[in-house]
Amino acid sequence: MFDIYRKDYKYYQIPQGATPLEGSEYVNFSSMEDHYVFLNEARIEEIKMLLNQIDLKSIRPLREGNTELLNQYEAEAEALRVELRALLAV
């Protein structure tokens, strides 16, 4: 089981009983379902951020015609899109 703490508008999941980050506040959930919904929403936001980063990293290889690097970025993005579709289907 994990506890969720918030500090500076970021959320941290730590093992239950571990020492939280200094200056953080505990985030309480009324049920495990709320906890899992929170974790799913946090992961969805993280995936969207990672996809945006991949888009930005792709500009230079696209301009240079570096198809090897573009294919690598596309494979990473596709794996993230698969995970995102699964999370959104829940």
C-alpha positions as CSV (number, residue, x, y, z in Angstrom):
1,M,0.0,0.0,0.0
2,F,1.2,3.5,-0.8
3,D,0.4,7.0,0.6
4,I,0.1,10.0,-1.5
5,Y,1.6,13.3,-0.6
6,R,1.5,16.7,-2.3
7,K,4.3,19.3,-2.5
8,D,4.5,22.2,-4.8
9,Y,1.5,21.1,-6.8
10,K,3.2,17.7,-7.5
11,Y,2.1,14.4,-6.1
12,Y,4.4,11.7,-4.7
13,Q,3.5,8.1,-4.0
14,I,5.6,6.6,-1.2
15,P,5.4,3.3,0.6
16,Q,3.1,3.3,3.6
17,G,4.9,4.2,6.7
18,A,7.8,5.9,4.9
19,T,8.9,9.4,5.8
20,P,7.2,11.9,3.5
21,L,9.0,14.8,1.8
22,E,9.6,17.8,4.1
23,G,6.9,20.4,3.7
24,S,4.5,18.0,1.9
25,E,0.9,17.4,2.9
26,Y,-0.9,14.0,3.0
27,V,-3.7,13.5,0.4
28,N,-6.5,11.5,1.9
29,F,-8.8,9.3,-0.2
30,S,-12.2,8.1,1.0
31,S,-11.8,4.8,-0.8
32,M,-9.4,2.7,-2.7
33,E,-11.4,3.4,-5.8
34,D,-10.7,7.1,-5.4
35,H,-7.1,6.3,-4.9
36,Y,-6.9,4.3,-8.2
37,V,-8.8,7.0,-10.1
38,F,-6.3,9.5,-8.8
39,L,-3.3,7.4,-9.9
40,N,-4.9,6.8,-13.3
41,E,-5.5,10.5,-13.8
42,A,-2.0,11.3,-12.7
43,R,-0.5,8.8,-15.2
44,I,-2.8,10.1,-18.0
45,E,-1.4,13.6,-17.4
46,E,2.2,12.2,-17.3
47,I,1.7,10.4,-20.6
48,K,0.3,13.5,-22.3
49,M,3.3,15.5,-21.1
50,L,5.7,12.7,-22.4
51,L,4.0,12.7,-25.8
52,N,4.4,16.5,-26.0
53,Q,8.1,16.1,-25.2
54,I,8.5,13.5,-27.9
55,D,6.8,15.8,-30.4
56,L,9.3,18.6,-29.5
57,K,12.3,16.2,-29.7
58,S,11.1,15.1,-33.1
59,I,11.5,18.5,-34.8
60,R,15.2,18.4,-35.3
61,P,15.4,14.8,-36.6
62,L,12.5,15.6,-39.0
63,R,14.3,18.7,-40.3
64,E,17.6,16.7,-40.7
65,G,15.9,13.7,-42.3
66,N,17.1,11.3,-39.5
67,T,14.5,8.6,-40.0
68,E,16.2,6.2,-37.5
69,L,15.7,8.6,-34.6
70,L,12.2,9.5,-35.9
71,N,11.3,5.8,-35.9
72,Q,12.6,5.5,-32.3
73,Y,10.5,8.4,-31.1
74,E,7.5,7.1,-32.9
75,A,7.9,3.7,-31.3
76,E,8.1,5.4,-27.8
77,A,5.0,7.5,-28.6
78,E,3.0,4.5,-29.8
79,A,3.7,2.6,-26.7
80,L,2.6,5.6,-24.6
81,R,-0.6,5.9,-26.8
82,V,-1.4,2.2,-26.2
83,E,-1.1,2.8,-22.4
84,L,-3.1,6.0,-22.7
85,R,-6.0,4.3,-24.6
86,A,-6.1,1.6,-21.9
87,L,-6.2,4.1,-19.1
88,L,-9.0,6.1,-20.8
89,A,-11.0,3.0,-21.3
90,V,-11.2,2.3,-17.6
